[in-house]
């Protein structure tokens, strides 16, 4: 069924919200209506607030569905009118809308989230870690990081040192830069500072899939340190989703752990932090006690959260490079022995709490995936298309729809070849392993090249191959070897948004009934009756957003044949870096070039609040 609102500038919710607020004021109702409709639209698109200066005086789109005038008000007059209204207040006032000094308009709860997050980060940055044995710190660092990357600085060692020296730290880096390796060693480093007690360590990630991947990676890192670093035996084995860590209150947007009831923690490490939205980050910061160390880990260049905000990017001041302050640079050199030339003229502050890991151990210097990822990340469409035209060692294949029927035939062959492989696996363990080998990624959920259409096409191909019985496909969504993606957390079952399972008959039941199998703890596989699952969908294909926190040997990226605001360099970069070995891209040249030159620009005041710059 087509979307009746498709092509409209404002969604019905935007207009209902705007009419409601305009009805609460007898002054400047028209100005409030337009501002409220734009603000609702902006937050729905992922912005934390509305930059009035960006839209003031601009023509009203024909699809806006609102009456004249033909343009939005000029900025000065609009600001004055809004400030005269009973529904718009200044920061700190209890009004539905908040207008700050930077001409940013917020829903009050989003202003409160942003203000609380900024205040919390600034407070942590300004607090020193007490009772640190600098001699022991140097010893531990030398023991944990004995071999640096040659003549370059050892950024992993530097990141670990920062996490030990600071109550708040950020470790960012692209795929294969050793973020999990660094997490394991920085935890051992901090534990070795306090040999007289066992530290309370919490590990978390935004989704169940990301948590499971972090758990497995840390298990491998723990095994690699055993026998050489005794504290490694105390590394926690459990990784929670953030919602489970903070303990959701059913039917409420709040958590059991908050400012009044903080976590019992000495260290909290959050992986895949780029996926954390503004509301959740504010609540996390409030729940972590001020005396604890908080470490955020993620790739600042990946897609931002699905909900409002681009918090990790704002915290890292993504578009600018900041060196350490001269004072802290000296402290780091004394602790690590590394020669650090990156210096900032700014006083000690947030720039001293973060480090970017720069050496990729997954993609070699000549890797086509690595080269393409870097070109996309830098917005260099020309270089990216050069890499695609000459993919080098063959880790990248480009299928251009404009190349004719041969490209379409190859696309269908890849879809069938990648999806039918699961049907050759008879055991849950083998089938689940195969699911992590190949995945189709799409930019959209709907549309002719979206997840729903590709999933249907894959099922039809499998029916024609005789791998799915036609009657099964018509009468029920359930059939043997159906891959399933969980789309809603169920804490009672321990199934979380992003978990992927495989449907198979169970040998223990004589093969009479179907069960859905999911990976559990290392070496464990859990089974569920289909009707017990929370909300779910078929997952031959998934959106790039849903794939965050996952890795696959082979990725097939299918892009739409028309340009879309969703197509950005962050989406392409995230899709490319899900692949360990090969990427095939189905896309027109013009679509790829447009996507690479488009950035996600989410409006918020967090960057200004933390870095003091516009």
C-alpha positions in Angstrom: 0.0 0.0 0.0 1.4 3.4 -0.9 1.9 6.1 1.8 -0.9 8.7 1.5 1.5 11.3 3.0 4.4 10.6 0.7 5.6 13.8 -1.0 4.1 16.1 1.7 6.5 18.5 3.5 4.8 18.2 6.9 3.5 15.0 8.4 0.0 15.1 9.9 1.6 14.9 13.4 3.6 18.1 12.6 0.5 20.0 11.7 -1.6 18.7 14.6 1.2 19.6 17.1 1.5 23.1 15.5 -2.3 23.7 15.7 -2.3 22.6 19.3 0.4 25.0 20.4 -1.0 27.8 18.3 -4.3 27.3 20.1 -2.6 27.9 23.5 -1.6 31.5 22.7 -3.5 34.6 21.9 -0.3 36.3 20.7 1.7 35.5 17.5 -0.4 32.3 16.8 0.6 32.2 13.2 4.3 32.6 13.9 4.0 29.9 16.6 2.2 27.6 14.2 4.9 27.8 11.6 7.7 27.4 14.0 6.1 24.5 15.8 5.4 22.6 12.6 9.0 23.1 11.4 10.3 22.0 14.8 8.2 18.9 14.9 9.4 18.0 11.4 13.0 18.6 12.4 13.0 16.4 15.5 11.3 13.7 13.4 14.2 13.9 11.0 16.8 13.5 13.8 17.5 17.1 14.7 17.5 18.1 18.4 16.3 21.6 17.7 15.3 23.9 14.8 17.8 26.6 13.6 15.4 29.4 12.9 18.1 31.4 11.1 18.3 28.6 8.5 14.6 28.9 7.5 13.7 32.5 8.3 12.7 34.4 5.2 12.7 31.2 3.0 9.8 30.4 0.7 7.2 28.0 2.1 7.4 24.8 0.1 4.4 24.2 -2.1 3.9 20.8 -0.4 3.8 22.3 3.1 0.0 22.3 3.1 -0.3 25.6 5.0 -1.8 28.9 4.0 -0.1 32.1 2.9 2.1 34.0 3.4 4.4 32.5 0.8 7.5 32.8 3.0 8.4 32.1 6.6 8.9 35.3 8.7 12.1 37.2 8.7 14.4 36.2 11.6 14.2 39.4 13.8 10.4 39.7 13.5 10.0 35.9 14.1 12.1 35.9 17.2 10.3 38.9 18.7 6.9 37.3 17.9 7.8 34.0 19.5 9.2 35.6 22.6 5.9 37.4 23.1 4.0 34.1 23.0 3.0 32.2 26.2 4.2 28.9 24.8 7.8 30.0 24.1 10.3 30.6 26.9 14.0 31.1 27.5 16.3 28.3 28.7 15.2 27.2 32.1 11.6 28.4 31.9 8.8 25.9 32.1 7.3 26.5 28.6 6.5 23.9 25.9 9.1 25.5 23.6 12.5 26.9 24.5 14.3 29.5 22.4 18.0 30.0 23.2 20.4 32.8 22.5 21.6 31.1 19.3 18.2 31.3 17.6 17.6 27.6 18.2 14.1 26.5 19.1 13.6 23.3 21.1 10.9 21.1 22.5 11.5 21.7 26.2 12.4 18.0 27.0 15.1 18.0 24.3 16.5 21.3 25.6 16.6 19.6 29.1 18.3 16.5 27.7 20.9 18.6 25.8 21.6 20.9 28.8 21.9 18.0 31.2 24.3 16.2 28.9 26.5 19.2 28.3 26.7 20.1 32.0 27.5 16.5 32.9 30.3 16.1 30.4 31.8 19.5 31.4 31.7 18.5 35.1 33.4 15.2 34.4 36.1 16.8 32.2 36.9 19.2 35.1 37.3 16.5 37.7 40.7 15.0 38.4 41.3 11.3 39.1 42.7 10.9 42.7 45.0 8.3 44.1 46.7 7.5 40.9 50.1 5.7 41.1 52.0 7.2 38.2 54.9 4.8 38.5 52.6 1.8 38.4 50.7 3.4 35.5 53.9 3.7 33.4 54.8 0.1 34.3 51.4 -1.3 33.3 51.4 0.7 30.1 54.8 -0.7 29.1 53.7 -4.2 29.9 50.3 -4.0 28.2 51.6 -2.2 25.0 55.1 -3.5 24.5 55.1 -3.2 20.7 54.0 0.0 19.2 53.2 0.6 15.5 56.8 1.4 14.4 57.7 5.1 14.1 54.2 6.3 14.6 52.6 7.1 17.9 50.9 4.2 19.7 47.4 5.7 19.9 46.0 2.5 21.6 48.5 3.0 24.4 47.6 6.7 24.5 43.8 5.9 24.6 44.3 3.5 27.5 46.4 6.2 29.4 43.7 8.8 28.9 41.0 6.4 30.2 43.2 5.9 33.3 43.9 9.6 33.9 40.4 10.9 33.2 36.9 10.4 34.5 35.5 10.9 31.1 37.1 9.7 27.9 36.3 9.0 24.3 38.0 6.5 22.0 37.0 6.8 18.4 38.3 5.1 15.3 37.3 3.4 12.1 36.8 -0.4 11.5 39.7 -2.6 12.5 41.6 0.1 14.5 41.6 -2.1 17.6 38.9 -0.4 19.7 37.9 -3.6 21.5 41.6 -4.6 21.9 42.1 -1.2 23.6 39.1 -1.6 25.8 40.4 -4.9 27.2 43.8 -3.4 28.0 42.6 -0.2 29.4 40.3 -2.1 31.8 43.3 -4.2 32.9 45.4 -1.0 33.2 42.8 0.6 35.6 42.4 -2.6 37.6 46.1 -2.8 38.2 45.9 0.7 39.7 43.7 -0.7 42.5 45.1 -4.2 43.4 43.6 -4.1 46.8 39.9 -4.2 45.6 37.8 -5.6 42.8 36.5 -2.8 40.6 32.8 -2.7 39.6 32.9 -2.7 35.8 29.9 -2.3 33.6 30.1 -2.9 29.8 27.3 -1.9 27.5 26.2 -1.2 23.9 23.1 0.3 22.4 21.7 -2.9 20.8 21.7 -6.6 21.6 23.7 -7.3 18.5 26.4 -4.8 19.4 26.5 -6.1 22.9 26.9 -9.7 21.7 29.7 -8.7 19.3 31.5 -6.7 22.1 31.2 -9.8 24.4 32.7 -12.1 21.8 35.5 -9.6 21.0 36.4 -9.1 24.6 36.4 -12.9 25.2 39.1 -13.2 22.5 41.1 -10.3 24.0 40.8 -11.9 27.4 42.1 -15.2 26.2 45.0 -13.4 24.5 46.1 -11.8 27.8 45.7 -14.8 30.1 49.0 -15.9 31.7 50.7 -12.6 31.0 48.3 -10.2 32.7 46.7 -11.7 35.8 44.1 -9.0 36.1 42.6 -10.1 32.7 40.9 -13.0 34.6 38.8 -10.4 36.4 37.5 -8.8 33.1 33.7 -9.0 33.1 32.1 -11.5 30.7 28.7 -9.9 30.5 27.8 -7.0 28.2 24.4 -5.4 28.6 22.3 -3.3 26.3 22.1 0.2 27.7 18.4 -0.2 28.4 19.1 -3.3 30.4 22.0 -1.7 32.2 19.9 1.2 33.3 16.8 -1.0 33.9 13.8 0.2 32.0 10.7 1.1 33.9 7.8 -0.6 31.9 5.5 1.9 30.3 7.8 4.8 31.0 10.6 6.7 29.2 12.6 6.6 32.5 15.0 4.2 34.0 15.5 2.7 37.5 19.0 4.0 37.6 19.2 7.8 37.4 20.7 10.8 39.3 19.0 9.8 42.6 19.7 6.1 42.1 23.0 5.8 40.2 24.7 2.7 39.1 27.1 1.0 41.5 30.1 1.4 39.2 33.8 2.3 39.1 34.1 2.0 35.3 31.4 2.1 32.6 32.4 1.4 29.0 29.9 2.0 26.2 30.7 0.6 22.8 29.1 1.7 19.5 28.4 5.1 21.1 27.6 6.7 17.7 24.2 4.9 17.9 23.2 6.5 21.2 20.7 9.3 20.8 20.5 12.5 22.9 17.8 11.4 25.3 19.5 8.1 26.1 22.9 9.7 26.4 21.6 12.3 28.9 20.0 9.5 31.0 23.2 7.4 30.9 25.3 10.4 32.0 23.0 11.0 34.9 23.1 7.4 36.0 26.9 7.0 36.0 28.2 8.2 39.4 30.5 11.2 39.2 33.4 9.3 40.9 33.3 6.6 38.2 35.2 6.6 34.9 33.0 6.7 31.8 34.5 5.6 28.5 32.6 6.1 25.2 33.9 4.1 22.3 32.7 4.3 18.7 33.3 5.5 15.2 32.4 9.2 15.0 32.1 9.0 11.2 29.4 6.3 11.2 25.7 6.9 10.9 24.2 8.9 13.8 21.4 7.4 16.0 18.0 6.7 14.6 16.5 9.0 17.2 17.3 12.7 17.6 20.9 13.8 18.0 24.4 13.1 16.7 25.9 13.0 20.2 29.2 11.3 19.6 30.0 13.5 16.6 29.1 16.6 18.6 31.3 15.5 21.6 34.2 14.8 19.2 33.6 18.1 17.3 33.7 15.8 14.3 34.7 18.3 11.6 37.7 19.7 13.5 41.0 18.1 14.7 42.0 19.0 18.2 45.4 18.3 19.7 46.1 17.8 23.4 46.8 20.9 25.5 50.5 21.5 26.1 50.1 20.6 29.8 48.4 17.3 29.2 50.6 16.4 26.3 53.5 16.5 28.7 51.6 14.3 31.2 50.9 11.8 28.5 54.5 11.7 27.3 55.6 11.0 30.8 53.1 8.2 31.3 53.4 6.5 27.9 56.9 7.4 26.6 55.2 8.4 23.3 56.3 11.5 21.4 53.1 13.4 20.9 53.4 16.5 18.7 49.7 17.2 18.5 49.3 20.3 20.7 46.5 22.8 21.2 46.8 26.3 22.3 43.5 25.9 24.2 43.6 25.3 28.0 43.1 21.8 29.3 39.6 20.6 28.5 37.6 18.2 26.4 40.3 17.8 23.8 42.4 16.1 26.5 39.8 13.4 27.0 39.7 11.9 23.6 41.8 10.0 21.1 41.3 8.8 17.6 42.8 5.3 16.7 44.3 5.7 13.2 45.9 2.5 12.2 43.6 -0.1 10.6 44.5 -3.7 11.1 41.6 -5.0 9.1 42.2 -3.1 5.8 45.8 -3.1 4.4 47.2 0.0 2.7 46.2 -1.5 -0.7 42.8 -2.7 0.3 40.1 -1.4 -2.1 37.5 -1.4 0.7 39.8 0.6 2.9 40.6 3.1 0.1 37.0 3.5 -0.9 35.9 3.9 2.8 38.5 6.7 3.2 37.5 8.4 0.0 33.8 8.3 1.0 34.6 9.5 4.5 36.5 12.5 3.1 33.7 13.3 0.7 35.9 12.7 -2.3 33.5 11.4 -5.0 36.1 11.5 -7.7 38.6 9.4 -5.9 35.8 7.0 -4.8 34.6 6.4 -8.3 38.3 5.8 -9.4 38.5 3.1 -6.8 35.3 1.6 -8.0 36.4 1.7 -11.7 39.7 -0.1 -10.7 38.9 -2.2 -7.7 42.4 -3.6 -7.4 42.5 -6.9 -5.6 38.8 -7.6 -6.2 37.4 -6.9 -2.7 34.9 -4.5 -4.3 32.5 -5.2 -7.2 30.4 -2.4 -8.7 27.2 -3.3 -10.5 25.9 -0.2 -12.4 22.2 -0.6 -13.3 22.8 1.5 -16.4 25.2 -1.3 -17.7 22.1 -3.3 -18.8 20.8 -6.8 -18.3 24.1 -8.3 -17.5 24.4 -6.2 -14.3 20.8 -7.2 -13.3 21.6 -10.9 -13.9 24.7 -10.7 -11.7 22.7 -9.0 -9.0 20.1 -11.7 -9.0 22.8 -14.4 -9.0 24.4 -12.7 -5.9 21.1 -12.5 -4.0 20.3 -16.1 -4.7 23.8 -17.4 -4.1 24.1 -15.5 -0.8 20.7 -16.4 0.6 20.4 -20.1 -0.5 23.7 -21.0 1.3 21.7 -21.0 4.6 19.4 -23.7 3.2 22.4 -26.0 2.8 23.0 -25.9 6.6 21.1 -28.4 8.7 22.2 -27.5 12.2 21.4 -24.2 14.1 25.1 -23.5 14.7 26.1 -23.9 11.0 23.1 -21.9 9.8 23.7 -19.0 12.3 27.3 -18.9 11.2 26.3 -18.7 7.6 24.0 -15.8 8.5 27.0 -13.8 9.5 28.8 -14.5 6.3 26.6 -12.7 3.8 24.1 -9.9 4.1 22.2 -7.6 1.8 22.0 -4.0 3.0 19.6 -1.3 1.7 19.2 2.4 2.3 15.5 2.3 2.8 12.9 0.1 4.4 10.3 0.7 1.6 10.4 1.4 -2.1 11.4 -0.8 -5.1 15.0 -1.1 -3.8 14.2 -1.2 -0.1 14.4 -4.0 2.5 10.8 -5.1 2.0 11.1 -5.4 -1.7 14.5 -7.2 -1.7 13.3 -9.6 1.0 10.2 -10.5 -1.2 12.4 -10.9 -4.3 14.8 -13.2 -2.4 11.9 -15.4 -1.2 10.5 -15.6 -4.7 13.9 -16.7 -6.0 14.1 -19.4 -3.3 10.6 -20.6 -4.1 11.6 -21.0 -7.8 14.7 -22.9 -6.7 12.5 -25.3 -4.7 14.1 -24.3 -1.4 10.9 -22.8 0.0 7.7 -24.8 -0.7 5.2 -22.5 -2.6 2.4 -23.5 -0.3 4.4 -22.6 2.8 5.2 -19.2 1.4 1.5 -18.5 0.7 -0.1 -19.9 3.9 2.3 -18.8 6.7 5.3 -16.5 7.2 7.1 -19.5 8.8 9.2 -22.0 6.9 12.5 -23.9 7.5 15.6 -21.7 7.1 13.7 -18.4 7.4 16.1 -15.8 8.9 14.5 -13.5 11.4 15.5 -10.1 12.8 14.1 -9.0 16.2 12.8 -5.4 16.1 11.7 -4.8 19.7 13.5 -5.6 23.0 12.0 -8.3 25.1 13.9 -8.4 28.4 11.9 -11.4 29.7 13.1 -13.6 26.8 16.5 -11.9 26.5 15.9 -11.0 22.9 16.8 -7.5 21.7 16.4 -5.2 18.8 18.9 -6.3 16.2 19.2 -9.9 17.2 19.2 -12.3 14.2 18.0 -15.9 14.4 17.3 -18.9 12.1 14.2 -21.0 11.8 14.7 -24.7 11.7 13.0 -28.0 12.8 14.4 -29.2 16.1 15.9 -32.7 16.2 14.8 -33.0 19.8 11.2 -32.8 18.7 11.7 -35.3 15.9 11.7 -32.5 13.4 7.9 -32.1 13.7 7.9 -28.4 14.7 9.7 -25.2 13.8 11.8 -23.3 16.3 13.8 -20.1 15.9 17.4 -20.4 17.1 19.5 -17.4 18.4 23.1 -17.3 19.6 23.4 -17.0 23.3 26.4 -17.0 25.6 29.6 -18.2 23.9 29.0 -21.7 22.7 25.3 -21.6 23.6 22.3 -21.6 21.2 18.8 -20.7 22.4 15.6 -21.8 20.8 12.1 -20.2 20.8 8.7 -21.1 19.4 7.9 -18.7 16.7 4.7 -17.4 18.4 6.7 -16.4 21.5 9.0 -14.0 19.6 8.6 -10.2 20.1 8.1 -8.0 17.0 10.3 -9.3 14.1 10.7 -9.5 10.4 12.4 -11.5 7.7 16.1 -10.6 7.2 17.7 -11.6 4.0 18.1 -7.9 3.7 18.3 -5.2 6.3 18.7 -1.4 6.4 22.2 0.0 6.9 21.0 1.6 10.1 20.0 -1.8 11.5 23.4 -3.3 10.5 25.3 -1.1 12.8 27.2 -3.1 15.4 27.4 -6.1 12.9 30.1 -7.4 10.6 29.7 -9.8 7.7 32.3 -11.5 5.4 30.4 -10.3 2.3 28.1 -7.4 1.9 25.8 -6.6 -1.0 24.7 -2.9 -0.9 21.6 -2.1 -2.9 20.9 1.6 -3.4 17.7 3.1 -4.9 17.7 4.3 -8.5 16.6 7.8 -7.4 18.4 10.3 -5.1 17.2 10.6 -1.6 18.2 12.7 1.5 18.8 9.4 3.3 21.8 8.7 0.9 24.8 10.3 2.6 28.5 9.6 2.9 27.8 8.4 6.5 25.4 5.7 5.2 27.9 4.6 2.5 30.8 4.5 5.0 28.8 2.5 7.5 27.7 0.0 4.9 31.2 -0.4 3.5 32.7 -0.9 6.9 30.3 -3.7 7.8 32.3 -6.0 5.4 35.3 -8.0 6.4 36.2 -9.3 2.9 34.1 -8.2 0.0 31.5 -5.5 -0.9 29.3 -5.5 -4.0 27.5 -2.2 -4.7 24.4 -1.9 -6.9 24.1 1.8 -7.7 24.1 4.3 -10.5 27.2 6.5 -10.8 25.2 9.7 -10.3 23.5 8.3 -7.1 26.9 7.3 -5.6 28.4 10.7 -6.4 25.5 12.6 -4.9 25.5 10.4 -1.7 29.3 10.9 -1.2 29.0 14.7 -1.4 26.0 14.8 1.0 26.6 14.8 4.8 24.3 14.2 7.7 23.8 17.7 9.3 21.9 17.4 12.5 21.1 20.6 14.3 21.8 20.8 18.0 23.5 23.1 20.5 25.6 20.4 22.1 28.7 21.1 20.1 28.6 24.8 20.9 27.9 24.1 24.6 31.0 21.8 24.8 33.4 23.5 22.5 32.2 27.1 22.6 32.2 27.7 18.9 29.6 28.1 16.2 
